[in-house]
């Protein structure tokens, strides 16, 4: 959805995991790494038992007290 900010991950050709943040600004997003409006650090991913798991540390939120989260 346009305006969304996301953590994305995929399996690289050598089976290593690539994970980063990106911003969805068009209906045909570039999916290039992009800084989010909320600080995010330690982004990583793993693929275990046919499930992809994305990890990241959000915050601090500063003056924001909440944010919306969707899957």
PDB file of N, H, CA, C and O in Angstrom:
ATOM      1  N   UNK A   1       0.849  -1.169   0.000  1.00  0.00           N
ATOM      2  CA  UNK A   1       0.000   0.000   0.000  1.00  0.00           C
ATOM      3  C   UNK A   1       0.900   1.241   0.000  1.00  0.00           C
ATOM      4  O   UNK A   1       1.844   1.332   0.785  1.00  0.00           O
ATOM      5  N   UNK A   2       0.601   2.176  -0.876  1.00  0.00           N
ATOM      6  H   UNK A   2      -0.166   2.102  -1.513  1.00  0.00           H
ATOM      7  CA  UNK A   2       1.384   3.407  -0.959  1.00  0.00           C
ATOM      8  C   UNK A   2       1.368   4.120   0.393  1.00  0.00           C
ATOM      9  O   UNK A   2       0.323   4.242   1.031  1.00  0.00           O
ATOM     10  N   UNK A   3       2.525   4.581   0.812  1.00  0.00           N
ATOM     11  H   UNK A   3       3.375   4.482   0.294  1.00  0.00           H
ATOM     12  CA  UNK A   3       2.679   5.236   2.104  1.00  0.00           C
ATOM     13  C   UNK A   3       3.174   4.295   3.187  1.00  0.00           C
ATOM     14  O   UNK A   3       3.540   4.732   4.278  1.00  0.00           O
ATOM     15  N   UNK A   4       3.185   2.998   2.885  1.00  0.00           N
ATOM     16  H   UNK A   4       2.888   2.643   1.999  1.00  0.00           H
ATOM     17  CA  UNK A   4       3.675   2.021   3.859  1.00  0.00           C
ATOM     18  C   UNK A   4       5.189   2.068   3.948  1.00  0.00           C
ATOM     19  O   UNK A   4       5.879   2.452   3.004  1.00  0.00           O
ATOM     20  N   UNK A   5       5.675   1.675   5.084  1.00  0.00           N
ATOM     21  H   UNK A   5       5.114   1.362   5.851  1.00  0.00           H
ATOM     22  CA  UNK A   5       7.102   1.482   5.298  1.00  0.00           C
ATOM     23  C   UNK A   5       7.256   0.042   5.755  1.00  0.00           C
ATOM     24  O   UNK A   5       6.434  -0.452   6.527  1.00  0.00           O
ATOM     25  N   UNK A   6       8.286  -0.631   5.296  1.00  0.00           N
ATOM     26  H   UNK A   6       8.954  -0.229   4.670  1.00  0.00           H
ATOM     27  CA  UNK A   6       8.339  -2.071   5.518  1.00  0.00           C
ATOM     28  C   UNK A   6       9.739  -2.574   5.822  1.00  0.00           C
ATOM     29  O   UNK A   6      10.742  -1.964   5.451  1.00  0.00           O
ATOM     30  N   UNK A   7       9.771  -3.700   6.505  1.00  0.00           N
ATOM     31  H   UNK A   7       8.956  -4.195   6.806  1.00  0.00           H
ATOM     32  CA  UNK A   7      10.976  -4.506   6.616  1.00  0.00           C
ATOM     33  C   UNK A   7      10.781  -5.648   5.630  1.00  0.00           C
ATOM     34  O   UNK A   7       9.770  -6.349   5.690  1.00  0.00           O
ATOM     35  N   UNK A   8      11.721  -5.844   4.736  1.00  0.00           N
ATOM     36  H   UNK A   8      12.542  -5.276   4.688  1.00  0.00           H
ATOM     37  CA  UNK A   8      11.615  -6.902   3.728  1.00  0.00           C
ATOM     38  C   UNK A   8      12.835  -7.816   3.831  1.00  0.00           C
ATOM     39  O   UNK A   8      13.899  -7.419   4.305  1.00  0.00           O
ATOM     40  N   UNK A   9      12.645  -9.046   3.374  1.00  0.00           N
ATOM     41  H   UNK A   9      11.780  -9.369   2.990  1.00  0.00           H
ATOM     42  CA  UNK A   9      13.750 -10.002   3.374  1.00  0.00           C
ATOM     43  C   UNK A   9      13.563 -10.982   2.228  1.00  0.00           C
ATOM     44  O   UNK A   9      12.444 -11.264   1.800  1.00  0.00           O
ATOM     45  N   UNK A  10      14.677 -11.489   1.748  1.00  0.00           N
ATOM     46  H   UNK A  10      15.586 -11.260   2.096  1.00  0.00           H
ATOM     47  CA  UNK A  10      14.632 -12.524   0.720  1.00  0.00           C
ATOM     48  C   UNK A  10      15.926 -13.331   0.773  1.00  0.00           C
ATOM     49  O   UNK A  10      16.923 -12.911   1.361  1.00  0.00           O
ATOM     50  N   UNK A  11      15.879 -14.482   0.151  1.00  0.00           N
ATOM     51  H   UNK A  11      15.070 -14.823  -0.326  1.00  0.00           H
ATOM     52  CA  UNK A  11      17.042 -15.352   0.097  1.00  0.00           C
ATOM     53  C   UNK A  11      17.908 -14.962  -1.096  1.00  0.00           C
ATOM     54  O   UNK A  11      17.425 -14.905  -2.226  1.00  0.00           O
ATOM     55  N   UNK A  12      19.171 -14.698  -0.846  1.00  0.00           N
ATOM     56  H   UNK A  12      19.563 -14.744   0.073  1.00  0.00           H
ATOM     57  CA  UNK A  12      20.136 -14.338  -1.886  1.00  0.00           C
ATOM     58  C   UNK A  12      20.509 -15.601  -2.670  1.00  0.00           C
ATOM     59  O   UNK A  12      20.257 -16.712  -2.206  1.00  0.00           O
ATOM     60  N   UNK A  13      21.103 -15.438  -3.846  1.00  0.00           N
ATOM     61  H   UNK A  13      21.308 -14.535  -4.224  1.00  0.00           H
ATOM     62  CA  UNK A  13      21.442 -16.578  -4.699  1.00  0.00           C
ATOM     63  C   UNK A  13      22.337 -17.602  -3.999  1.00  0.00           C
ATOM     64  O   UNK A  13      22.308 -18.781  -4.352  1.00  0.00           O
ATOM     65  N   UNK A  14      23.122 -17.181  -3.027  1.00  0.00           N
ATOM     66  H   UNK A  14      23.146 -16.224  -2.740  1.00  0.00           H
ATOM     67  CA  UNK A  14      24.012 -18.102  -2.314  1.00  0.00           C
ATOM     68  C   UNK A  14      23.383 -18.616  -1.013  1.00  0.00           C
ATOM     69  O   UNK A  14      24.083 -19.134  -0.143  1.00  0.00           O
ATOM     70  N   UNK A  15      22.055 -18.467  -0.888  1.00  0.00           N
ATOM     71  H   UNK A  15      21.487 -18.045  -1.595  1.00  0.00           H
ATOM     72  CA  UNK A  15      21.263 -18.913   0.269  1.00  0.00           C
ATOM     73  C   UNK A  15      21.455 -18.074   1.524  1.00  0.00           C
ATOM     74  O   UNK A  15      20.905 -18.420   2.569  1.00  0.00           O
ATOM     75  N   UNK A  16      22.213 -16.986   1.462  1.00  0.00           N
ATOM     76  H   UNK A  16      22.660 -16.704   0.613  1.00  0.00           H
ATOM     77  CA  UNK A  16      22.261 -16.070   2.601  1.00  0.00           C
ATOM     78  C   UNK A  16      20.990 -15.220   2.577  1.00  0.00           C
ATOM     79  O   UNK A  16      20.359 -15.067   1.531  1.00  0.00           O
ATOM     80  N   UNK A  17      20.625 -14.676   3.720  1.00  0.00           N
ATOM     81  H   UNK A  17      21.138 -14.800   4.569  1.00  0.00           H
ATOM     82  CA  UNK A  17      19.420 -13.859   3.811  1.00  0.00           C
ATOM     83  C   UNK A  17      19.795 -12.381   3.703  1.00  0.00           C
ATOM     84  O   UNK A  17      20.788 -11.935   4.277  1.00  0.00           O
ATOM     85  N   UNK A  18      18.986 -11.634   2.960  1.00  0.00           N
ATOM     86  H   UNK A  18      18.179 -11.997   2.494  1.00  0.00           H
ATOM     87  CA  UNK A  18      19.127 -10.189   2.820  1.00  0.00           C
ATOM     88  C   UNK A  18      17.905  -9.567   3.499  1.00  0.00           C
ATOM     89  O   UNK A  18      16.778  -9.963   3.201  1.00  0.00           O
ATOM     90  N   UNK A  19      18.099  -8.612   4.395  1.00  0.00           N
ATOM     91  H   UNK A  19      19.014  -8.291   4.637  1.00  0.00           H
ATOM     92  CA  UNK A  19      16.987  -7.952   5.089  1.00  0.00           C
ATOM     93  C   UNK A  19      17.290  -6.465   5.216  1.00  0.00           C
ATOM     94  O   UNK A  19      18.422  -6.075   5.499  1.00  0.00           O
ATOM     95  N   UNK A  20      16.269  -5.641   5.005  1.00  0.00           N
ATOM     96  H   UNK A  20      15.349  -5.958   4.775  1.00  0.00           H
ATOM     97  CA  UNK A  20      16.449  -4.190   5.083  1.00  0.00           C
ATOM     98  C   UNK A  20      15.087  -3.505   5.179  1.00  0.00           C
ATOM     99  O   UNK A  20      14.048  -4.150   5.035  1.00  0.00           O
ATOM    100  N   UNK A  21      15.102  -2.205   5.422  1.00  0.00           N
ATOM    101  H   UNK A  21      15.946  -1.682   5.539  1.00  0.00           H
ATOM    102  CA  UNK A  21      13.868  -1.413   5.453  1.00  0.00           C
ATOM    103  C   UNK A  21      13.683  -0.730   4.105  1.00  0.00           C
ATOM    104  O   UNK A  21      14.658  -0.440   3.412  1.00  0.00           O
ATOM    105  N   UNK A  22      12.428  -0.472   3.735  1.00  0.00           N
ATOM    106  H   UNK A  22      11.636  -0.708   4.298  1.00  0.00           H
ATOM    107  CA  UNK A  22      12.121   0.222   2.489  1.00  0.00           C
ATOM    108  C   UNK A  22      10.821   0.994   2.644  1.00  0.00           C
ATOM    109  O   UNK A  22      10.058   0.762   3.582  1.00  0.00           O
ATOM    110  N   UNK A  23      10.579   1.895   1.736  1.00  0.00           N
ATOM    111  H   UNK A  23      11.198   2.084   0.974  1.00  0.00           H
ATOM    112  CA  UNK A  23       9.357   2.701   1.741  1.00  0.00           C
ATOM    113  C   UNK A  23       8.594   2.428   0.452  1.00  0.00           C
ATOM    114  O   UNK A  23       9.187   2.379  -0.626  1.00  0.00           O
ATOM    115  N   UNK A  24       7.287   2.252   0.559  1.00  0.00           N
ATOM    116  H   UNK A  24       6.806   2.292   1.435  1.00  0.00           H
ATOM    117  CA  UNK A  24       6.436   1.996  -0.601  1.00  0.00           C
ATOM    118  C   UNK A  24       5.836   3.339  -1.024  1.00  0.00           C
ATOM    119  O   UNK A  24       4.939   3.861  -0.362  1.00  0.00           O
ATOM    120  N   UNK A  25       6.336   3.888  -2.126  1.00  0.00           N
ATOM    121  H   UNK A  25       7.064   3.463  -2.663  1.00  0.00           H
ATOM    122  CA  UNK A  25       5.912   5.229  -2.553  1.00  0.00           C
ATOM    123  C   UNK A  25       5.099   5.225  -3.844  1.00  0.00           C
ATOM    124  O   UNK A  25       4.515   6.247  -4.204  1.00  0.00           O
ATOM    125  N   UNK A  26       5.051   4.089  -4.547  1.00  0.00           N
ATOM    126  H   UNK A  26       5.525   3.258  -4.254  1.00  0.00           H
ATOM    127  CA  UNK A  26       4.291   3.980  -5.798  1.00  0.00           C
ATOM    128  C   UNK A  26       3.657   2.593  -5.874  1.00  0.00           C
ATOM    129  O   UNK A  26       3.915   1.737  -5.028  1.00  0.00           O
ATOM    130  N   UNK A  27       2.822   2.378  -6.902  1.00  0.00           N
ATOM    131  H   UNK A  27       2.612   3.074  -7.590  1.00  0.00           H
ATOM    132  CA  UNK A  27       2.256   1.047  -7.121  1.00  0.00           C
ATOM    133  C   UNK A  27       3.281   0.091  -7.725  1.00  0.00           C
ATOM    134  O   UNK A  27       3.025  -1.109  -7.830  1.00  0.00           O
ATOM    135  N   UNK A  28       4.426   0.609  -8.118  1.00  0.00           N
ATOM    136  H   UNK A  28       4.634   1.583  -8.033  1.00  0.00           H
ATOM    137  CA  UNK A  28       5.515  -0.197  -8.659  1.00  0.00           C
ATOM    138  C   UNK A  28       6.801   0.178  -7.915  1.00  0.00           C
ATOM    139  O   UNK A  28       7.703   0.779  -8.497  1.00  0.00           O
ATOM    140  N   UNK A  29       6.882  -0.177  -6.627  1.00  0.00           N
ATOM    141  H   UNK A  29       6.148  -0.665  -6.154  1.00  0.00           H
ATOM    142  CA  UNK A  29       8.005   0.294  -5.808  1.00  0.00           C
ATOM    143  C   UNK A  29       9.333  -0.319  -6.240  1.00  0.00           C
ATOM    144  O   UNK A  29       9.377  -1.439  -6.751  1.00  0.00           O
ATOM    145  N   UNK A  30      10.403   0.424  -6.030  1.00  0.00           N
ATOM    146  H   UNK A  30      10.367   1.333  -5.616  1.00  0.00           H
ATOM    147  CA  UNK A  30      11.741  -0.053  -6.392  1.00  0.00           C
ATOM    148  C   UNK A  30      12.253  -1.104  -5.411  1.00  0.00           C
ATOM    149  O   UNK A  30      13.112  -1.914  -5.760  1.00  0.00           O
ATOM    150  N   UNK A  31      11.736  -1.096  -4.204  1.00  0.00           N
ATOM    151  H   UNK A  31      11.037  -0.439  -3.921  1.00  0.00           H
ATOM    152  CA  UNK A  31      12.156  -2.005  -3.133  1.00  0.00           C
ATOM    153  C   UNK A  31      13.637  -1.822  -2.778  1.00  0.00           C
ATOM    154  O   UNK A  31      14.285  -2.754  -2.303  1.00  0.00           O
ATOM    155  N   UNK A  32      14.155  -0.639  -3.006  1.00  0.00           N
ATOM    156  H   UNK A  32      13.628   0.118  -3.392  1.00  0.00           H
ATOM    157  CA  UNK A  32      15.523  -0.323  -2.620  1.00  0.00           C
ATOM    158  C   UNK A  32      15.567  -0.003  -1.126  1.00  0.00           C
ATOM    159  O   UNK A  32      14.575   0.474  -0.575  1.00  0.00           O
ATOM    160  N   UNK A  33      16.690  -0.255  -0.465  1.00  0.00           N
ATOM    161  H   UNK A  33      17.496  -0.642  -0.913  1.00  0.00           H
ATOM    162  CA  UNK A  33      16.803   0.114   0.950  1.00  0.00           C
ATOM    163  C   UNK A  33      16.491   1.595   1.157  1.00  0.00           C
ATOM    164  O   UNK A  33      16.915   2.444   0.374  1.00  0.00           O
ATOM    165  N   UNK A  34      15.745   1.891   2.222  1.00  0.00           N
ATOM    166  H   UNK A  34      15.401   1.201   2.858  1.00  0.00           H
ATOM    167  CA  UNK A  34      15.303   3.252   2.507  1.00  0.00           C
ATOM    168  C   UNK A  34      15.162   3.410   4.007  1.00  0.00           C
ATOM    169  O   UNK A  34      14.704   2.496   4.692  1.00  0.00           O
ATOM    170  N   UNK A  35      15.550   4.554   4.512  1.00  0.00           N
ATOM    171  H   UNK A  35      15.922   5.296   3.955  1.00  0.00           H
ATOM    172  CA  UNK A  35      15.400   4.837   5.939  1.00  0.00           C
ATOM    173  C   UNK A  35      13.934   5.092   6.261  1.00  0.00           C
ATOM    174  O   UNK A  35      13.249   5.801   5.523  1.00  0.00           O
ATOM    175  N   UNK A  36      13.451   4.520   7.354  1.00  0.00           N
ATOM    176  H   UNK A  36      14.007   3.944   7.953  1.00  0.00           H
ATOM    177  CA  UNK A  36      12.056   4.693   7.754  1.00  0.00           C
ATOM    178  C   UNK A  36      11.897   5.916   8.651  1.00  0.00           C
ATOM    179  O   UNK A  36      12.880   6.483   9.126  1.00  0.00           O
ATOM    180  N   UNK A  37      10.648   6.312   8.875  1.00  0.00           N
ATOM    181  H   UNK A  37       9.850   5.851   8.488  1.00  0.00           H
ATOM    182  CA  UNK A  37      10.386   7.463   9.746  1.00  0.00           C
ATOM    183  C   UNK A  37      10.574   7.107  11.219  1.00  0.00           C
ATOM    184  O   UNK A  37      10.692   7.999  12.059  1.00  0.00           O
ATOM    185  N   UNK A  38      10.603   5.825  11.536  1.00  0.00           N
ATOM    186  H   UNK A  38      10.507   5.100  10.853  1.00  0.00           H
ATOM    187  CA  UNK A  38      10.875   5.334  12.886  1.00  0.00           C
ATOM    188  C   UNK A  38      12.277   4.732  12.854  1.00  0.00           C
ATOM    189  O   UNK A  38      12.596   3.995  11.921  1.00  0.00           O
ATOM    190  N   UNK A  39      13.118   5.019  13.836  1.00  0.00           N
ATOM    191  H   UNK A  39      12.859   5.618  14.594  1.00  0.00           H
ATOM    192  CA  UNK A  39      14.442   4.399  13.841  1.00  0.00           C
ATOM    193  C   UNK A  39      14.336   2.871  13.916  1.00  0.00           C
ATOM    194  O   UNK A  39      13.614   2.332  14.755  1.00  0.00           O
ATOM    195  N   UNK A  40      15.056   2.186  13.038  1.00  0.00           N
ATOM    196  H   UNK A  40      15.643   2.624  12.356  1.00  0.00           H
ATOM    197  CA  UNK A  40      15.099   0.723  13.029  1.00  0.00           C
ATOM    198  C   UNK A  40      16.560   0.306  12.957  1.00  0.00           C
ATOM    199  O   UNK A  40      17.323   0.816  12.137  1.00  0.00           O
ATOM    200  N   UNK A  41      16.940  -0.621  13.819  1.00  0.00           N
ATOM    201  H   UNK A  41      16.321  -1.036  14.485  1.00  0.00           H
ATOM    202  CA  UNK A  41      18.322  -1.104  13.804  1.00  0.00           C
ATOM    203  C   UNK A  41      18.336  -2.626  13.897  1.00  0.00           C
ATOM    204  O   UNK A  41      17.307  -3.257  14.138  1.00  0.00           O
ATOM    205  N   UNK A  42      19.486  -3.186  13.708  1.00  0.00           N
ATOM    206  H   UNK A  42      20.322  -2.673  13.513  1.00  0.00           H
ATOM    207  CA  UNK A  42      19.703  -4.631  13.843  1.00  0.00           C
ATOM    208  C   UNK A  42      18.728  -5.458  13.004  1.00  0.00           C
ATOM    209  O   UNK A  42      18.194  -6.457  13.484  1.00  0.00           O
ATOM    210  N   UNK A  43      18.493  -5.048  11.755  1.00  0.00           N
ATOM    211  H   UNK A  43      18.928  -4.236  11.365  1.00  0.00           H
ATOM    212  CA  UNK A  43      17.589  -5.790  10.876  1.00  0.00           C
ATOM    213  C   UNK A  43      18.313  -7.035  10.366  1.00  0.00           C
ATOM    214  O   UNK A  43      19.429  -6.962   9.852  1.00  0.00           O
ATOM    215  N   UNK A  44      17.650  -8.171  10.523  1.00  0.00           N
ATOM    216  H   UNK A  44      16.744  -8.230  10.940  1.00  0.00           H
ATOM    217  CA  UNK A  44      18.204  -9.427  10.029  1.00  0.00           C
ATOM    218  C   UNK A  44      17.049 -10.369   9.715  1.00  0.00           C
ATOM    219  O   UNK A  44      15.896 -10.080  10.033  1.00  0.00           O
ATOM    220  N   UNK A  45      17.368 -11.487   9.092  1.00  0.00           N
ATOM    221  H   UNK A  45      18.305 -11.721   8.833  1.00  0.00           H
ATOM    222  CA  UNK A  45      16.332 -12.467   8.763  1.00  0.00           C
ATOM    223  C   UNK A  45      16.939 -13.859   8.768  1.00  0.00           C
ATOM    224  O   UNK A  45      18.144 -14.038   8.596  1.00  0.00           O
ATOM    225  N   UNK A  46      16.069 -14.838   8.970  1.00  0.00           N
ATOM    226  H   UNK A  46      15.090 -14.693   9.110  1.00  0.00           H
ATOM    227  CA  UNK A  46      16.485 -16.230   8.849  1.00  0.00           C
ATOM    228  C   UNK A  46      15.339 -17.039   8.263  1.00  0.00           C
ATOM    229  O   UNK A  46      14.172 -16.667   8.384  1.00  0.00           O
ATOM    230  N   UNK A  47      15.683 -18.134   7.635  1.00  0.00           N
ATOM    231  H   UNK A  47      16.631 -18.436   7.536  1.00  0.00           H
ATOM    232  CA  UNK A  47      14.695 -19.025   7.027  1.00  0.00           C
ATOM    233  C   UNK A  47      14.825 -20.368   7.725  1.00  0.00           C
ATOM    234  O   UNK A  47      15.831 -21.063   7.579  1.00  0.00           O
ATOM    235  N   UNK A  48      13.784 -20.731   8.496  1.00  0.00           N
ATOM    236  H   UNK A  48      12.966 -20.167   8.614  1.00  0.00           H
ATOM    237  CA  UNK A  48      13.809 -21.946   9.297  1.00  0.00           C
ATOM    238  C   UNK A  48      12.483 -22.670   9.129  1.00  0.00           C
ATOM    239  O   UNK A  48      11.421 -22.057   9.233  1.00  0.00           O
ATOM    240  N   UNK A  49      12.539 -23.962   8.872  1.00  0.00           N
ATOM    241  H   UNK A  49      13.401 -24.460   8.788  1.00  0.00           H
ATOM    242  CA  UNK A  49      11.326 -24.781   8.735  1.00  0.00           C
ATOM    243  C   UNK A  49      10.332 -24.172   7.756  1.00  0.00           C
ATOM    244  O   UNK A  49       9.134 -24.110   8.032  1.00  0.00           O
ATOM    245  N   UNK A  50      10.838 -23.721   6.605  1.00  0.00           N
ATOM    246  H   UNK A  50      11.811 -23.770   6.381  1.00  0.00           H
ATOM    247  CA  UNK A  50      10.025 -23.138   5.541  1.00  0.00           C
ATOM    248  C   UNK A  50       9.300 -21.857   5.957  1.00  0.00           C
ATOM    249  O   UNK A  50       8.278 -21.499   5.371  1.00  0.00           O
ATOM    250  N   UNK A  51       9.830 -21.172   6.967  1.00  0.00           N
ATOM    251  H   UNK A  51      10.661 -21.463   7.443  1.00  0.00           H
ATOM    252  CA  UNK A  51       9.270 -19.893   7.408  1.00  0.00           C
ATOM    253  C   UNK A  51      10.375 -18.840   7.430  1.00  0.00           C
ATOM    254  O   UNK A  51      11.470 -19.078   7.940  1.00  0.00           O
ATOM    255  N   UNK A  52      10.066 -17.668   6.863  1.00  0.00           N
ATOM    256  H   UNK A  52       9.176 -17.475   6.448  1.00  0.00           H
ATOM    257  CA  UNK A  52      11.015 -16.566   6.905  1.00  0.00           C
ATOM    258  C   UNK A  52      10.683 -15.693   8.113  1.00  0.00           C
ATOM    259  O   UNK A  52       9.538 -15.282   8.300  1.00  0.00           O
ATOM    260  N   UNK A  53      11.683 -15.421   8.916  1.00  0.00           N
ATOM    261  H   UNK A  53      12.614 -15.754   8.764  1.00  0.00           H
ATOM    262  CA  UNK A  53      11.513 -14.622  10.130  1.00  0.00           C
ATOM    263  C   UNK A  53      12.381 -13.377   9.989  1.00  0.00           C
ATOM    264  O   UNK A  53      13.578 -13.475   9.719  1.00  0.00           O
ATOM    265  N   UNK A  54      11.770 -12.199  10.173  1.00  0.00           N
ATOM    266  H   UNK A  54      10.798 -12.119  10.392  1.00  0.00           H
ATOM    267  CA  UNK A  54      12.496 -10.933  10.092  1.00  0.00           C
ATOM    268  C   UNK A  54      12.607 -10.354  11.498  1.00  0.00           C
ATOM    269  O   UNK A  54      11.617 -10.279  12.225  1.00  0.00           O
ATOM    270  N   UNK A  55      13.809  -9.947  11.873  1.00  0.00           N
ATOM    271  H   UNK A  55      14.613 -10.008  11.282  1.00  0.00           H
ATOM    272  CA  UNK A  55      14.069  -9.347  13.170  1.00  0.00           C
ATOM    273  C   UNK A  55      14.477  -7.892  12.981  1.00  0.00           C
ATOM    274  O   UNK A  55      15.105  -7.541  11.982  1.00  0.00           O
ATOM    275  N   UNK A  56      14.122  -7.057  13.932  1.00  0.00           N
ATOM    276  H   UNK A  56      13.611  -7.341  14.743  1.00  0.00           H
ATOM    277  CA  UNK A  56      14.546  -5.669  13.921  1.00  0.00           C
ATOM    278  C   UNK A  56      14.215  -5.016  15.246  1.00  0.00           C
ATOM    279  O   UNK A  56      13.276  -5.422  15.932  1.00  0.00           O
ATOM    280  N   UNK A  57      14.978  -4.017  15.600  1.00  0.00           N
ATOM    281  H   UNK A  57      15.740  -3.687  15.043  1.00  0.00           H
ATOM    282  CA  UNK A  57      14.729  -3.253  16.820  1.00  0.00           C
ATOM    283  C   UNK A  57      14.148  -1.913  16.399  1.00  0.00           C
ATOM    284  O   UNK A  57      14.779  -1.159  15.658  1.00  0.00           O
ATOM    285  N   UNK A  58      12.933  -1.615  16.879  1.00  0.00           N
ATOM    286  H   UNK A  58      12.420  -2.227  17.481  1.00  0.00           H
ATOM    287  CA  UNK A  58      12.256  -0.356  16.562  1.00  0.00           C
ATOM    288  C   UNK A  58      12.421   0.628  17.702  1.00  0.00           C
ATOM    289  O   UNK A  58      12.293   0.264  18.872  1.00  0.00           O
ATOM    290  N   UNK A  59      12.709   1.890  17.356  1.00  0.00           N
ATOM    291  H   UNK A  59      12.812   2.185  16.406  1.00  0.00           H
ATOM    292  CA  UNK A  59      12.726   2.938  18.363  1.00  0.00           C
ATOM    293  C   UNK A  59      14.132   3.405  18.664  1.00  0.00           C
ATOM    294  O   UNK A  59      15.107   2.894  18.113  1.00  0.00           O
ATOM    295  N   UNK A  60      14.223   4.379  19.545  1.00  0.00           N
ATOM    296  H   UNK A  60      13.431   4.794  19.993  1.00  0.00           H
ATOM    297  CA  UNK A  60      13.120   4.960  20.324  1.00  0.00           C
ATOM    298  C   UNK A  60      12.192   5.800  19.452  1.00  0.00           C
ATOM    299  O   UNK A  60      12.595   6.326  18.415  1.00  0.00           O
ATOM    300  N   UNK A  61      10.940   5.913  19.896  1.00  0.00           N
ATOM    301  H   UNK A  61      10.613   5.486  20.739  1.00  0.00           H
ATOM    302  CA  UNK A  61       9.928   6.601  19.117  1.00  0.00           C
ATOM    303  C   UNK A  61       9.969   8.112  19.269  1.00  0.00           C
ATOM    304  O   UNK A  61       9.285   8.815  18.525  1.00  0.00           O
ATOM    305  N   UNK A  62      10.738   8.631  20.199  1.00  0.00           N
ATOM    306  H   UNK A  62      11.294   8.060  20.804  1.00  0.00           H
ATOM    307  CA  UNK A  62      10.806  10.086  20.381  1.00  0.00           C
ATOM    308  C   UNK A  62       9.467  10.626  20.850  1.00  0.00           C
ATOM    309  O   UNK A  62       8.923  10.143  21.843  1.00  0.00           O
ATOM    310  N   UNK A  63       8.922  11.624  20.150  1.00  0.00           N
ATOM    311  H   UNK A  63       9.364  12.016  19.343  1.00  0.00           H
ATOM    312  CA  UNK A  63       7.640  12.212  20.536  1.00  0.00           C
ATOM    313  C   UNK A  63       6.453  11.347  20.147  1.00  0.00           C
ATOM    314  O   UNK A  63       5.341  11.561  20.629  1.00  0.00           O
ATOM    315  N   UNK A  64       6.684  10.362  19.269  1.00  0.00           N
ATOM    316  H   UNK A  64       7.588  10.188  18.877  1.00  0.00           H
ATOM    317  CA  UNK A  64       5.594   9.455  18.920  1.00  0.00           C
ATOM    318  C   UNK A  64       5.359   8.511  20.088  1.00  0.00           C
ATOM    319  O   UNK A  64       6.311   8.050  20.717  1.00  0.00           O
ATOM    320  N   UNK A  65       4.110   8.223  20.379  1.00  0.00           N
ATOM    321  H   UNK A  65       3.337   8.597  19.868  1.00  0.00           H
ATOM    322  CA  UNK A  65       3.808   7.284  21.447  1.00  0.00           C
ATOM    323  C   UNK A  65       3.343   5.951  20.901  1.00  0.00           C
ATOM    324  O   UNK A  65       3.256   4.977  21.649  1.00  0.00           O
ATOM    325  N   UNK A  66       3.034   5.884  19.585  1.00  0.00           N
ATOM    326  H   UNK A  66       3.104   6.675  18.978  1.00  0.00           H
ATOM    327  CA  UNK A  66       2.581   4.625  18.999  1.00  0.00           C
ATOM    328  C   UNK A  66       2.837   4.621  17.493  1.00  0.00           C
ATOM    329  O   UNK A  66       3.154   5.652  16.901  1.00  0.00           O
ATOM    330  N   UNK A  67       2.698   3.463  16.899  1.00  0.00           N
ATOM    331  H   UNK A  67       2.441   2.625  17.380  1.00  0.00           H
ATOM    332  CA  UNK A  67       2.768   3.330  15.442  1.00  0.00           C
ATOM    333  C   UNK A  67       1.873   2.162  15.040  1.00  0.00           C
ATOM    334  O   UNK A  67       1.586   1.292  15.861  1.00  0.00           O
ATOM    335  N   UNK A  68       1.434   2.135  13.795  1.00  0.00           N
ATOM    336  H   UNK A  68       1.667   2.842  13.127  1.00  0.00           H
ATOM    337  CA  UNK A  68       0.587   1.052  13.296  1.00  0.00           C
ATOM    338  C   UNK A  68       1.458  -0.060  12.738  1.00  0.00           C
ATOM    339  O   UNK A  68       2.469   0.191  12.082  1.00  0.00           O
ATOM    340  N   UNK A  69       1.054  -1.280  13.006  1.00  0.00           N
ATOM    341  H   UNK A  69       0.233  -1.484  13.539  1.00  0.00           H
ATOM    342  CA  UNK A  69       1.820  -2.453  12.610  1.00  0.00           C
ATOM    343  C   UNK A  69       0.891  -3.397  11.852  1.00  0.00           C
ATOM    344  O   UNK A  69      -0.186  -3.724  12.350  1.00  0.00           O
ATOM    345  N   UNK A  70       1.282  -3.838  10.670  1.00  0.00           N
ATOM    346  H   UNK A  70       2.157  -3.573  10.265  1.00  0.00           H
ATOM    347  CA  UNK A  70       0.477  -4.795   9.895  1.00  0.00           C
ATOM    348  C   UNK A  70       1.381  -5.890   9.348  1.00  0.00           C
ATOM    349  O   UNK A  70       2.589  -5.707   9.196  1.00  0.00           O
ATOM    350  N   UNK A  71       0.765  -7.038   9.054  1.00  0.00           N
ATOM    351  H   UNK A  71      -0.216  -7.187   9.177  1.00  0.00           H
ATOM    352  CA  UNK A  71       1.501  -8.155   8.436  1.00  0.00           C
ATOM    353  C   UNK A  71       0.977  -8.364   7.064  1.00  0.00           C
ATOM    354  O   UNK A  71       1.446  -9.252   6.352  1.00  0.00           O
TER     355      UNK A  71
END
